[in-house]
């Protein structure tokens, strides 16, 4: 019986060591789990930074110019709102379009109304080949600055599926043959895949313009 206290002491020490070992193992497991979470967070942050960098690089890749409104110049990037208030920028189409037709129109313009269905036909026929058509409305039927409501009415009237934009500030007025004057409405400016102005046309569009656009689409393939 005199050895009983010693035996109890040994058993107690063994119990304590076992408990300590389990605690240490659990702590290490938690630490590893935390490390995995931290690593996952780091990977997520790195992915977000990489995506932001790619987006910034895409923006910086837009042609540097020289910008201008003459044939051969690169059209400077711009941003307008569509009929639903969504921002549309020229740079959205860089690297995606083989040819871009920008049409500046007004509600009071008879030629504009006559050619709009033809623009829709061209878009339906050649958008899959890389043709982008953007129509910018700068005034309504009463020669007042165009707004979203007029834009939506115009789009719905002609059942347009290409982007229709609101241009109350007349940002394309300097691209007319007489800069600053919109008397030649409608204006059509055609860009190539590098955003360079290939040609301009004032007045009703024709099949000869389409032929020149098709040449650009062929070159962009």
Buried (B, 14 or more C-beta within 10 A) or exposed (E): EEEEEEEEEEEEEEEEEEEEEEEEEEEEEEEEEEEEEEEEEEEEEEEEEEEEEEEEEEEEEBBEEEEBBEEEBBBBBBEBBBBEEEEBEBBBBBEEBBBBBBBBBBBBBEBBBEBBEBBBEBBEEBBEBBBBBBBBBBBBBEEEBBBEEBBBBBBEEBEBEBBBBBBBEBBBBEBBEEEEEBEBBBBBBBBBBEBBBBEBBBEBBEEEBBEEBBEBBEEBE
